[in-house]
Structure formats: structure tokens, C-alpha cells
Amino acid sequence: MRVLSVDRAITADSELDACLKSGRPKRHHGGNALRLALSVGAGWLLFLSFPPRTLWFLAPVAIALLTAVLQGRSLRAGFGFGYAAGLGFFVPLLPWVGAYVGATPWLALAAIEALAFGVFGVLAVAVGHAPLSPVWIAGAWVTAEALRSRIPFGGFPWGRLAFGQADGPLLPLASIAGAPGLSFVTALIGTLIAWSLAGPSRVRWQALAKGGACIVLIFVSALVTSSPGAAPDEVVTATVVQGNVPRLGLDFNAQRRAVLDNHVARTEQLAAEVTAGRAARPRLVIWPENASDIDPLTNRDAAERLDRAARSIGAPILVGTVLVGEASTSINSVMVWDPTDGPGQQHIKRQLVPFGEYLPLRPIIRAVSSYADSAGNFVAGNGNGVVDLNGVQVAVATCYEVAFDDLVTESVQAGATVIAVPTNNATFGRTEMTFQQLAMSRVRAVEHGRTVLIAATSGVSAIITPTGEVRQQSEIFTAQALTDEIALRSDLTPATRLGAVPEIALAVIVLSLAAASLFGGAYRFCLGRRTKP
């Protein structure tokens, strides 16, 4: 008996080990080619939901389609179909990455980011049989987004589900649950659609009714949260200056003086309009990132031009400039330039672009590629991202930084009453990148209940209200100055107060359910009651 028990245990352990390797009992299904095509199609539909298109409603459809493909699949298949959907999404979403460095970095980044969709596929399969599975599958989506927003190299949040919903009716929910909550609700609508359509025919209408009721409730909730908040603390006049660049692509870096002169000229033109009574004098003046690639702290000529511009408009200017750092490093700074005192407070970009502004693993890459010697060598800053501009506390999210939840949240929590997004999109030409960034800024405006001022070297510059409405928007590759009265607010939305807490809590629940399903389910299937003596 003892020998038999040991043999049985050894056999059971072997079966359990084999089962855990696959995650689920193997099933033989046909039609994998069709499922693969549908997965890629789901990713493509999700891409079509993103700006500059306004097809936001395709996002839940894409999630529903992918969820349906994943139903009943193994973990391995879940990863594969999820990864295929990721390629279908990121490959068409990110061509702007290769606008000046070629297709290889673009396709490599798409291939890496698609891994997050593969993770979603695994998690969706793992929690697919849990009670309230549509909720947990939507939570799996948010969990995968949370992971790719943080790793590797600080993460890459571009293309999060929330950022495609700026034109949709769910946008007001961002003020309650933030960008992760907006992603969750969008995904939940998709999983509810899939759940409603997946049941046997005899219960399908009942499932449809329940799913439809949930979706209606979500839209009603969004409508309720879109009601105006408290009155603003103050209304001021603000201007964003888009000086334009002399040519497309990286060539503009060879003409740094021309870019600076363009922004000086457009500011002086505005000053003349103010003097003539055709425009209001702004209290806030925002210039873009890289408006002066000539360090004004070491170059007297650049400093004189900034002095001239600030004096002409009679107000401090928030100007993006590149400063010379120590040991052949550079600093991406957004600096207050006062008409009397010159340079003042500055925000040094905290979230640098890997392989662009800095090179991760530089010693290793130098050993295999000469690119290491020409890659950017910027140094990241710290602090809370808030500067005092003419008595106004301004949160500065320089270009890429606007995609990161924690950076903007920290600045608003620190007392910022308006958000500025100085950016330089000239490198990316006429790609969709600038419109994707505009949508992110609209989500941030609602999330934190703040006016957002986007100042771009070549467009798109914009003035966005706390409700996400684009009050003014520039054309691409034109010199323009947008001026408007804006609201300053100090009250905090629930999303700002809570920060990342709901996202982290949801991720912990989903990962716990997935772990319990994977190990508990595999153990029960493989061993059952045969382990009893």
C-alpha cells in the first residue's frame, strides 16, 4: 500500500507538473488561422478608434472581439492571440517613431509593446471562468496597461485605451477614476458585449438585457459626472506661442537660431496687437519645448532675444530651452524668463525618452554599436514639476511626460492650478503623433479639472478647458499665437486625490484571481480526488 501510494503520488505530481506547464488541459480546436486573423483585426479596430479619427466607439467593439477569441483558449493560445492583437494595434499606431530613424526602431517598439497584449491574453484566460468574469477581464486590461506604463525603462503608456476616448461620452469619468478608470470602463463595455453574446441561445436574450442595462448605467454615470464643478478661483488671459520651424524633420536642429527667432518674432507680433488694442495682454505666455535650443544661460545672444521678447509682451515667458550640463550632458529645461530679472524657476524634464534623449545600457550598447556615441545624453530632473509663472502655479508636463499619470498627478497635488504641455513635434512631421498627444492632454484636463495649455513648436498647439473641450487649436507648421481667458482651479478631483490607488488595487485583485485560477484550477483538474488514499 505504501508503494502504491508513492507511485500514485509520483504519477499525480507528474500530471500536475505537465498541467501547470500548459496552464490548462489541452484542447484541440480548429480555426486557429481564423482566430489569429480576428485577433489582428481586433487590434486594427482599436487603432482606428484613436485620433485623429473620432471612432471612439470602435474600442469596446475591439475588446469584445478579442475577448470572444480568447474564450476557452489555453494560456499559450491566450498569449499568442493577445500578442497578435498587439501587433495589429501598435504597428499602425507608432509609425511616427520611425519618422527620422527608419522602420527598425518603430517595428521593434511595436513588437515589444505588443507583449503587454499577450499578458492581457494570459490574464483574460486565467480569470475568464471566475464569477463576474467581464469585470475581471476588463481589470486584466488595466493591469496589462499598468505594467507597460512602468516597465521597461520607465514604461511607455502611449496608446492606452483611455487616450482614445477624448471624443467619447465616457470622458467625464476620468475625473472620478482617472485614465486607468476610463480604460477600465471602456474595456468593461467590450467584455460585457462579449459576455452577452456568448451564452446559449436560450439565455442569450437575458444576458443581452443584463449587459445592456450595465452599459446604460455606465453611460448615465458618465452623464452625471459631466456636470460643471465649482467656480474657478480666478480667470486670467493666457497665450501659447507656436513660432514654427524652418523645415521638417531633424534638420531644424541645425537651425536653432531660426527657431528661437521665429518665437521671438511671433511674440513681438502679439505685443504689437496688444498695443494696438486688438488683443488682450496675457498674464501667462507659454513657449514650446526646444523653442531655444541655444542655452541662454551661456549664450548672451540668446539671452538678449529672450529679454526682448519678454519686455515686448510685458510678462514672463515660460520657455523651453536646452541647457549645457556637466560632463557632456544636456538638460531639457522649461524656464521662466522674466522681462526684468531674466531666468527664474525651471522645470527639468523628469521622464526622458529612452533611446532618444538618453540611452539605457549605454556601456553594453557601445560594445556592439556606434550608435551609443551619437545617442542623446540628457540628465533627468526631479521635483514636483510646478513653477511659479507670474504668480500662477503651473504644472509643467514636457512633451512625453503628459502620458504618465503619476507625474501630472504629483504636480496638481502640489498646488498647480493650470497644466502646461510644452512640446516639440516637428521631428515627427505630419504624422498622427501630435493628435494622439492632444487627446492625452484632453484626458488630463478632465482627470484633474484643470485648463491645459499646449505649446508646440510646429503644432498642434491648443487651449483645452477643464471639461476637455478644445477652445482653440493651431494648424500644423504655421506660426500662430492662441490667446484666451482660462480658468484657474485649486479644487482637486477624486481622481487627483486617489492617484494610482484604484489602479494598483485592481491589479492586485486581478493578479490574485489569476494566480488562484492557474494553480488552483490546474491542481483540481490534474489531481482531482485521486490523491486521496
ChimeraX attribute file (.defattr): number of C-alpha atoms within 10 A of each C-alpha:
attribute: neighborCount
match mode: 1-to-1
recipient: residues
	/A:1	7
	/A:2	8
	/A:3	8
	/A:4	10
	/A:5	13
	/A:6	11
	/A:7	12
	/A:8	16
	/A:9	17
	/A:10	12
	/A:11	14
	/A:12	18
	/A:13	16
	/A:14	14
	/A:15	17
	/A:16	20
	/A:17	15
	/A:18	15
	/A:19	21
	/A:20	18
	/A:21	13
	/A:22	16
	/A:23	21
	/A:24	23
	/A:25	17
	/A:26	11
	/A:27	9
	/A:28	6
	/A:29	8
	/A:30	8
	/A:31	8
	/A:32	12
	/A:33	9
	/A:34	11
	/A:35	19
	/A:36	20
	/A:37	15
	/A:38	21
	/A:39	30
	/A:40	23
	/A:41	20
	/A:42	29
	/A:43	28
	/A:44	23
	/A:45	24
	/A:46	28
	/A:47	27
	/A:48	22
	/A:49	23
	/A:50	28
	/A:51	24
	/A:52	16
	/A:53	14
	/A:54	15
	/A:55	18
	/A:56	26
	/A:57	20
	/A:58	20
	/A:59	28
	/A:60	25
	/A:61	22
	/A:62	27
	/A:63	30
	/A:64	24
	/A:65	22
	/A:66	28
	/A:67	28
	/A:68	21
	/A:69	23
	/A:70	24
	/A:71	17
	/A:72	16
	/A:73	24
	/A:74	20
	/A:75	25
	/A:76	17
	/A:77	21
	/A:78	27
	/A:79	24
	/A:80	21
	/A:81	28
	/A:82	31
	/A:83	27
	/A:84	25
	/A:85	30
	/A:86	28
	/A:87	26
	/A:88	24
	/A:89	26
	/A:90	24
	/A:91	20
	/A:92	16
	/A:93	24
	/A:94	21
	/A:95	19
	/A:96	21
	/A:97	20
	/A:98	15
	/A:99	18
	/A:100	12
	/A:101	11
	/A:102	12
	/A:103	13
	/A:104	11
	/A:105	16
	/A:106	20
	/A:107	19
	/A:108	12
	/A:109	16
	/A:110	22
	/A:111	17
	/A:112	16
	/A:113	26
	/A:114	24
	/A:115	21
	/A:116	23
	/A:117	28
	/A:118	25
	/A:119	23
	/A:120	27
	/A:121	32
	/A:122	26
	/A:123	28
	/A:124	30
	/A:125	29
	/A:126	31
	/A:127	26
	/A:128	23
	/A:129	15
	/A:130	15
	/A:131	9
	/A:132	12
	/A:133	18
	/A:134	26
	/A:135	20
	/A:136	29
	/A:137	30
	/A:138	26
	/A:139	30
	/A:140	30
	/A:141	27
	/A:142	28
	/A:143	28
	/A:144	20
	/A:145	27
	/A:146	21
	/A:147	16
	/A:148	23
	/A:149	21
	/A:150	13
	/A:151	11
	/A:152	12
	/A:153	16
	/A:154	14
	/A:155	18
	/A:156	22
	/A:157	22
	/A:158	22
	/A:159	21
	/A:160	23
	/A:161	28
	/A:162	27
	/A:163	29
	/A:164	31
	/A:165	28
	/A:166	26
	/A:167	21
	/A:168	12
	/A:169	15
	/A:170	23
	/A:171	27
	/A:172	25
	/A:173	26
	/A:174	31
	/A:175	27
	/A:176	20
	/A:177	25
	/A:178	31
	/A:179	30
	/A:180	28
	/A:181	22
	/A:182	27
	/A:183	26
	/A:184	26
	/A:185	25
	/A:186	26
	/A:187	29
	/A:188	25
	/A:189	26
	/A:190	28
	/A:191	28
	/A:192	28
	/A:193	24
	/A:194	24
	/A:195	22
	/A:196	22
	/A:197	18
	/A:198	15
	/A:199	14
	/A:200	10
	/A:201	10
	/A:202	8
	/A:203	12
	/A:204	15
	/A:205	14
	/A:206	13
	/A:207	20
	/A:208	19
	/A:209	12
	/A:210	15
	/A:211	21
	/A:212	16
	/A:213	11
	/A:214	15
	/A:215	19
	/A:216	13
	/A:217	12
	/A:218	17
	/A:219	16
	/A:220	14
	/A:221	14
	/A:222	19
	/A:223	15
	/A:224	11
	/A:225	17
	/A:226	18
	/A:227	10
	/A:228	10
	/A:229	12
	/A:230	10
	/A:231	10
	/A:232	15
	/A:233	11
	/A:234	11
	/A:235	12
	/A:236	14
	/A:237	15
	/A:238	20
	/A:239	27
	/A:240	30
	/A:241	32
	/A:242	32
	/A:243	29
	/A:244	27
	/A:245	28
	/A:246	18
	/A:247	16
	/A:248	16
	/A:249	16
	/A:250	15
	/A:251	13
	/A:252	16
	/A:253	16
	/A:254	11
	/A:255	14
	/A:256	18
	/A:257	16
	/A:258	18
	/A:259	25
	/A:260	23
	/A:261	20
	/A:262	21
	/A:263	28
	/A:264	24
	/A:265	17
	/A:266	19
	/A:267	27
	/A:268	18
	/A:269	17
	/A:270	25
	/A:271	23
	/A:272	15
	/A:273	15
	/A:274	16
	/A:275	14
	/A:276	10
	/A:277	10
	/A:278	11
	/A:279	14
	/A:280	18
	/A:281	21
	/A:282	21
	/A:283	19
	/A:284	22
	/A:285	28
	/A:286	27
	/A:287	31
	/A:288	32
	/A:289	26
	/A:290	24
	/A:291	32
	/A:292	28
	/A:293	22
	/A:294	21
	/A:295	18
	/A:296	20
	/A:297	15
	/A:298	11
	/A:299	10
	/A:300	12
	/A:301	14
	/A:302	19
	/A:303	19
	/A:304	13
	/A:305	18
	/A:306	26
	/A:307	21
	/A:308	17
	/A:309	26
	/A:310	24
	/A:311	17
	/A:312	19
	/A:313	23
	/A:314	17
	/A:315	20
	/A:316	28
	/A:317	31
	/A:318	32
	/A:319	25
	/A:320	28
	/A:321	24
	/A:322	22
	/A:323	21
	/A:324	18
	/A:325	13
	/A:326	9
	/A:327	7
	/A:328	8
	/A:329	13
	/A:330	19
	/A:331	20
	/A:332	26
	/A:333	25
	/A:334	31
	/A:335	24
	/A:336	24
	/A:337	23
	/A:338	22
	/A:339	19
	/A:340	12
	/A:341	10
	/A:342	18
	/A:343	20
	/A:344	14
	/A:345	16
	/A:346	21
	/A:347	23
	/A:348	25
	/A:349	24
	/A:350	20
	/A:351	23
	/A:352	22
	/A:353	21
	/A:354	16
	/A:355	17
	/A:356	12
	/A:357	18
	/A:358	19
	/A:359	22
	/A:360	14
	/A:361	11
	/A:362	16
	/A:363	10
	/A:364	10
	/A:365	14
	/A:366	13
	/A:367	9
	/A:368	9
	/A:369	10
	/A:370	10
	/A:371	13
	/A:372	20
	/A:373	12
	/A:374	8
	/A:375	15
	/A:376	17
	/A:377	20
	/A:378	22
	/A:379	18
	/A:380	17
	/A:381	16
	/A:382	10
	/A:383	12
	/A:384	20
	/A:385	26
	/A:386	26
	/A:387	22
	/A:388	15
	/A:389	23
	/A:390	16
	/A:391	9
	/A:392	17
	/A:393	20
	/A:394	24
	/A:395	29
	/A:396	30
	/A:397	28
	/A:398	28
	/A:399	24
	/A:400	20
	/A:401	21
	/A:402	26
	/A:403	25
	/A:404	21
	/A:405	19
	/A:406	13
	/A:407	19
	/A:408	26
	/A:409	24
	/A:410	19
	/A:411	24
	/A:412	29
	/A:413	18
	/A:414	14
	/A:415	18
	/A:416	26
	/A:417	27
	/A:418	27
	/A:419	29
	/A:420	27
	/A:421	28
	/A:422	31
	/A:423	28
	/A:424	24
	/A:425	26
	/A:426	25
	/A:427	21
	/A:428	19
	/A:429	20
	/A:430	18
	/A:431	18
	/A:432	17
	/A:433	20
	/A:434	26
	/A:435	18
	/A:436	20
	/A:437	24
	/A:438	26
	/A:439	22
	/A:440	25
	/A:441	29
	/A:442	27
	/A:443	33
	/A:444	31
	/A:445	24
	/A:446	29
	/A:447	30
	/A:448	31
	/A:449	34
	/A:450	31
	/A:451	27
	/A:452	31
	/A:453	28
	/A:454	33
	/A:455	34
	/A:456	31
	/A:457	33
	/A:458	31
	/A:459	30
	/A:460	24
	/A:461	29
	/A:462	28
	/A:463	27
	/A:464	26
	/A:465	21
	/A:466	25
	/A:467	23
	/A:468	25
	/A:469	15
	/A:470	17
	/A:471	12
	/A:472	14
	/A:473	17
	/A:474	22
	/A:475	13
	/A:476	20
	/A:477	22
	/A:478	15
	/A:479	19
	/A:480	24
	/A:481	23
	/A:482	22
	/A:483	21
	/A:484	17
	/A:485	14
	/A:486	24
	/A:487	21
	/A:488	23
	/A:489	22
	/A:490	19
	/A:491	19
	/A:492	18
	/A:493	20
	/A:494	16
	/A:495	24
	/A:496	25
	/A:497	17
	/A:498	15
	/A:499	20
	/A:500	18
	/A:501	12
	/A:502	15
	/A:503	21
	/A:504	15
	/A:505	11
	/A:506	20
	/A:507	22
	/A:508	14
	/A:509	15
	/A:510	25
	/A:511	18
	/A:512	13
	/A:513	18
	/A:514	23
	/A:515	15
	/A:516	14
	/A:517	21
	/A:518	21
	/A:519	17
	/A:520	13
	/A:521	20
	/A:522	23
	/A:523	18
	/A:524	12
	/A:525	15
	/A:526	21
	/A:527	19
	/A:528	12
	/A:529	9
	/A:530	11
	/A:531	13
	/A:532	9
	/A:533	10
